[in-house]
Amino acid sequence: MDILQQLLIPFTDLNLLLLVAAGTLAGIFIGAIPGLSVTMAVALLLSLTYSWEMLPALALMLGVYYGGVFGGSRAAILVNMPGSPSSVATSFDGFPLSQKGEAGLALTLTTIYSFLGGIVGVAVLATAAPLVASFAIEFSQRDYFLLAMLGLLLIGSLSQGSMAKGIFAAGAGIILGLVGMDTIGGGSRFTFGSLQLMNGIDFITAILGLFGMSEILYQLKTLNEKGERTSLKKVAIPPLRFIFKFLPLSLRVSVMGVLIGALPGAGGEIASLIAYDHAKRTTKKPNRPFGEGAYEGVVAPEAGNNSAIGGALIPLLTLGIPGDAVTAIFIGALFIHGLQPGPMLMEQSGDLFWMMVGSSVLANIFLLIFGLLVVTVFIRVVKVPKQILLPIIAVITVIGAYALNNNMTDVYWMLGFGIAGFFMKVHNFSVAPLVLGMILGPLIDTSFRRAYMTANDPGVFIAGFVNSPISLVLSLAFIFTLFSQTKAYKIVKENMKYKLKKQ
């Protein structure tokens, strides 16, 4: 009964309820603005609420956290500019849906399944936090390397048409991701003596340029071309059959998202990409091909990245280890209020744990309510003429790039990525593998080198891939995925050749 009372505190305390509601609504709009990251918003809240009592401060921060991750999908669907890294995969099919006049349906579907993914994440957090945390802590550096390599095989799913172009883009992304100071040895890589490059290239600037500025340039190229105006279909709640149709997929990727979110440093962006790849592999009869407006292509990544939030809170509350950048700020908030994150936190401050679980449930409820209520607000973006919309997006993109570090260098990088992304679109290169390479490149580099240094012997290092149960499972998954990617690519290539001969 005590646990139930603690769980219901955010629902019965009017101040906490209003703070969670305000935080969720603010997070949705912050997440929808490219460049204004959730991490930035929560860090700002930490500086503003350090004098508050602990429960109100955490309730507001949790609301912004959930709302911000969800809000990134709004811009991804409407203008092909992900508001956050975890919304990159949503843009693959979300923007094509918007171009087909189904933006309202895409926004509604992502709202419903973001809520479902978030609830699954909270349920696992509440019921299996110690178990999942103990599983996540068993991951060695070798396992992180295998996980990153497994993620890199997503190139096969993200490459549209040519596998060679996808591999080239991912390779370029890995090289760009390694720019800056070596985190192990301390030396500089690919900096050419420039102090500006010592901190590396922020992949968020790459996202703003590759998905935002490049789309603006591409739209300007076709601005005066005559074509059919995109018709906007009436915004409606999806039929009940849609909910049941995508329910098994959303539950599977939600569980995957929790497990990935519980891995320190993995984050919602990797969870959403893996969820998208899983949907592409397991969906036998999508309504449209993936990349052209498949409903599963927006359902899976949104369920995956929102469930990853619950996963990221697990190592924070049970081990004192941040699951991502935002939960690292939560650790700071707990320290400010005199608490020590770690195994003893749940025993010494169990009321805090259950209050955070209750606030997370409440944040997801408000996410569903606000997400459905503001669909008509966001949908107005599609109706704005391009001559007005594109300059506004350009200004927001520049401001967002500058706001990352208050540095014009990020703006220049964003513009450079925008131009590169424009030429990639013109020549049918997929920009997603480039971003994937930038995200996974540093993780592959550091985890491989640390694993090798720990083994201190080539034989011991190689044997470790089969001696550990986790490493063995990941190694087998890597091999299976590699062969399945090759087979799938051959089938697609043969089908394309057949179609060309038939024509």
N, C-alpha and C positions, 0 to 999 in steps of 0.2 A: 504493500500500500504506500510505503514511503517513496518507493521509486516512482510509482504512478503520480503521486503528488508533485514530486520534483519535475517529472516529465511535463506536467500540465502547467507549471509556473508561467511559461511564456504565454499560454492561452488565457490564464486567469488574471495575470497582472497587466492592466491596461497600458502602462508605460512601456513595458517590454513588447507587447503586441504591436503598439504603434511604431516603436523603433524598428522592429523587424519589417513591418509593412513599408515604412519610409525608406529603409535601407534597400529592400528588394526593388522598389520602384526606381529609386535613384540608380541602383546598379544596372537595371535594364537599359536606361538611357545612356549611362556612362559606357557600358559595354558596346552599345550600338555606335559609338563615335570612335572611329579608328584612331589609334594612338593613345587614347585615354584608357590605359589598361586597368584591370581589376587590381593588380598589385599596387599601382600608383594610388588608386582610390583608397584602398585599405591602409596603405602607409600614411596617407594624409589623415585618415580617420584616427589612426593611432596617436598622431601628434595632437589632434584636437580633443581626444577623449581620455588622455592619460590621467586627468584629474577627476574623471567620473568614477562612479562605483563600477565594480567589475562586471556584473551581470548586464547592465544597460549597454556598456561599451562593447562587450562581446556580441550581444544580440544585434546591434547595429552593424557591426563588422560582418557577421554571418549573413545578414540580409544582403549587403552589398556584394559579398562573395558569390552567393548563388545567383543573384540578379545579374551581375556583371558577366559571368560565364555564359549565361543564357542570352543576354543582350547582344553578344557578338554575332549571333546568327541572323539578327535583323538586317544589318548592313550586308552580310554575306549573301543573303537571298535577294535583296532588293537592288543592290548596286554592284554586286560581285566584289565587295571590299570587306573581308572579314574584320569584324570589330576586335577580335582577339585571336591569338594563335590557335586556340582550340576550335575555332569556327572555320578553319581553312577547308576542312573536308566537306563542311556543309555547303560551301559555295559551288562545289563540283556539279551538283544536281539542283541546288536551290536557285541559283541564278537562271539556269535554263527553264525552270518552272515559272519563274517570274516573267521571262521573255515570252512564254506561252500563255500568259494571262492567268496563271494559277498561283500568283504570289500569295493571295489570301489563304489558299489551301495549304501552301508550303509553310506559311507563318503559323497557321493553326496546328498543323501536324507536329511541327517542331516544338510548339508550346506543350502539347499533350504529352509527347514522349520525353521531353526534357523533364517534365514533372514526374513521369513514371521512373525515369532513370535516377533522378534525385532521390525519390522515395526508396528505391532499391538500395542506393548507396547508404542512406540513413539507416535502413533496416539492417544491413550488414554491420554498420558501425555499432548499432545498439546490441546486436545479438552475438556477433562473432569477432568483435574488435581484438581481443587478446589472441585468438586463433590466427586471424589474418595477419596481425602484426608479427607474431612469431614466425609465420611462414615468410613474410617479406624480409625479416631480419636475417634469414638464412641465405639470402641472395649474396653471392660473392661477386667480386669484380668480373670474374669470368662469365657469370650469369648475366650481368649487365651488358657485357660485350655481345653475348649471344642474343639477348633481347633486342639490342640496337641493330644487330645484323639482320635479325628477323624483321624488324621494322623497315630496314633498307630494302628488303625484297618487295615492299609495297610498290616499288617502281613499276612492277608489272601491271598493277591495277591502276596506277595513276597515269601511266603513259597512254596517251590517246593516239593510237595508230602505230607509231614507230617505237619499238623497244630501244633501238639504237639511240634515238633522240632523247628518250627518257634516261638512259644510262649516262649519256653525255651531260645532260642537265644535272643529274644527281652528283656526278663526279665534280662538276663545277661548284655545286653547292657545298660539297665536303671540303674542297679547297678553301672556299670563302669562309666556311665555318671555322677553319683552323687559323685564320688570320689573327695575329695578336700575340700576347705573351703566353708562352708555354706554361701551363698550370703545374707541371711536374718539375721540369728542369729550370724554369725561370727565364729561358731565352726567348728571343723574338722570332716570329715566323711570318714571312711574307709582308713585313712592315716597310721594307725599303728605307729604313732610317726615319720613318715618320712617327712622331710621338702620338699623333691622332689615332694611329692604327694599333697602338699598344693594347688598348682595351678591346680590340676585335670589332667585328661588324655585328651590330644588334640585328637579329633575324626579324624583329618586328619592323625595322625599317625596310627590310627586304619584302615582307608581306605587304606593307603599305605601297611600296613601289610596284611590285609584281602584280598585285591584284587590284590596287587602287589607281595609281597614276597610269599604268599601262592600259587599263580599261578606259580611262578618260581619253588617252591618245587614240585608242582604237575606235572609240565612239566618234571622236572628232573626224577620223578618216572617213567614216561612213555617214557623217551627219547630213550631207547634202544628197546622199544616194536615195532614190525613191524606192520605197518598199512598203510592205503592209505595216500599218501601225498596230502595235501590240494591243490587243483588246483585253480589258480587265474583266474577268468573270466575277460574278457576284460572290462576295465573301460569305461562306457558309461553314457550319460545323461539319466535319467529315461524317459520312454515314457510319452507323454502328459497325457495319461489316469491315470498314477500314480499321477500326480500333482492334477488333479481334484478329484481323488478317496479319497485322504487323506486331501483335503482342508477343508471339514466341521469339521473333527476331530481337525486339527491344529488350526482352528479359535476358537473352543470351549475351548481348553486347553490354548490358548494364552490369552483369556479373563480371565480364571481362574488364569493364571500366573500373570497377571497384578494386580488382586485383592489381591492375596497372597503376591506378592512383595511389595505392598503398606502397608502391615502390618509390623510395626517395629519389626525386629528380626526374621521374618519368613524366608526370603531368597529364593534363587533359588533352594536349595536342597529340601526343602519341596514342592515347586511348581512343580519340576520335578517328584517327587515321586507321588504326587497326580495326576498329568497329566498321568503318566504311569498307575496308578490304574484306572483312568477314561477310558483310552483307552482299558484296559483289560475288563472292565465291559460292555462297549458299542459296542465293535467290535464283530459283530455276526459271521462273516466268515473271520478270518485272514488267510493269506497265509500259515502260520504255527502256531502251538500252541505258546503262549507267553512263553518266556524263551528258545525257540529253533530257534529263528531267524525270529520273526514276524516283518514285516516292520513298523507296527503301534507302535511297542515297541521302535523304535528309533525316529520316527517322533514326537510322543507326548511329551516325556520328553525334547527334544531339543527345540521344540516350546514353551513349558512351561517355561523352565529356562531362555531363552533369552527374552521372554516378561516380565518376572519378573524384568528385569533391568529397563524398563520404569516405572514399578510400584514402584520400590525402589526410583526412582528419584522424585516421586510425593510428598511424605511427606517431603523430603529434601527441595524442592524448594517452597513448599506452607506453611509448618508448622515449618521448621527448625529441623525436627526429622529425623535421619538417618534410612533408610529402611533396611540396612545391614551394614556389616563392611566396605565395600568399600565406601559407601556414607557417612559414618562417617568421612572418610579421606577427602572427598569432602567438608564437613563442615569446616574442618581445613583449606583447601585451600581458601574457601571464606572468612574466618576470616583473613587469612594472607593478603589478598588483600583488606581488609577494608570493607567487606560486612557483613551484619547481616542476616543470613538465617532465614526465618520466613514468616509470612503472608504479610509483607510489601515489601518483596524482589521483587515480581512480579510487584508491583506498582512503586517502586523506581528504579528498574533495569530491566525493561521489555525486554530491548535489550539483556541482559545476558540470560534470560530465553529462548528467541527465538533462540539465538545463540547456546545454548546447545541442543535445539530441532533439529536445522539444523545439528549440528555436530553428533548427534545420528543417524539421517537419513543417513548421509554420511558414518558413521562408519559401518552401516548395509549394505550399498551398497558395500563398500570395503570388508566387511566380505564375501559377496556373491562372489565377483570377486576373491579374494585371496583363499577363500575356494575351489572354483572349479579349480583354477589354480594349487594349491599345492596338489591336490588329488594324482597325480602321484608321487609326492615326498614322501608323507606319505605311499603310497601303497608299496613302496620299502621295508618297514619294514617287510611285510609279506614274502618277498622273501629271507630275510636274514636267513641263517641256525640257528637252535636253539642253537647249540654249541657256536655260536658267539653272538646271540641276548640275551640269558638269562643272561650271565655275565654282559653285558652292562646294562640291565634293573636292575639287582641287585645293581650295583654301583650307578645308578641314584636314585634308591629307598633309599639307605642308605644316599646319599648326600641330597636328598629331606627331609628326616626325620630330619637330623641334622640341615638343614637350617631353619627349622621352628622357633627354639629358640636358635640355636647355642649350643645345649645341647645334650650330649650323652645319657641322660636318654630317650629322644624321640626315639633314635635309638634302644635302648634296648626294649622299648615298641613296636616299629614297628616289631622287630624280634619276640617278644613274640606273637603278633597278627598274624604274618605270620605263625608261627608253629601251633597256634590254628586254623587258617583258613585252613591250610593244612589238619589237622585231621577232621575238619568239612566237607570239600569237600569229603574226603575218606569215611566218614560215612553218606553222603547225608544230611548234615545240610546246610541250606541256610545261607550265611553270611550277606545278606542284612538286615534281621530283627535285627541283632546285631548292625549294624551301625545306623539303624533307632532308636533303643532304646537309643543309646548314644546321638543322636541329640535331640530327643524329651524328654528324661528323665528330664534334668534340667528345661526345659520349663514347663513341667507338674508340677514339684515340686514347683517351685517359683510362678507360676500363681495360683495354687490351694491355697497355703498358704496365698498369698497376698489377694486373693479374700475372703478367710475365715476371715482373720484379718480385712478386710474392713467391712464385714457384722457384725462381732462381735457377731453373734447370729446364732445358727444352723438353726432356722426357717427362718430367713431373708435370710440366705445363700441359702437354698433349694428353697425358693420362687423366688429368683433371676433368676433361670433357666427358669422360665415361664413369669416373669414380663417384662423382656426386650425382644423386638422383635428379636434382633440379637441372644440373648441367646436361645430363643425359637426355632428359625430356626435351629441353630446349634445342639440343643438337639434333635430335630426331625430327623435331618440328621444323627446324631450319632446312634439313635435307629434304623432307617431304614437300615443304613450300617451294624450294628451289626447283625440284623436278615438276611439280604441278604448274609452276609459272612457265617453265619451258614448254610443257605440253600444251598449256592453254594458248601460249603465244603462237605455237606451230599451227594449232587449229584455226586461230584467227587469221593467220597469214594465208593458210590454204583457202579459207573461205573468201578472203579478199581477192586472191588470184582467180578463183572460180567465177566470182562476180564480174571481174574484168574481162575474162574470156567470154562470158555469156553476153556481155555488152558488145 
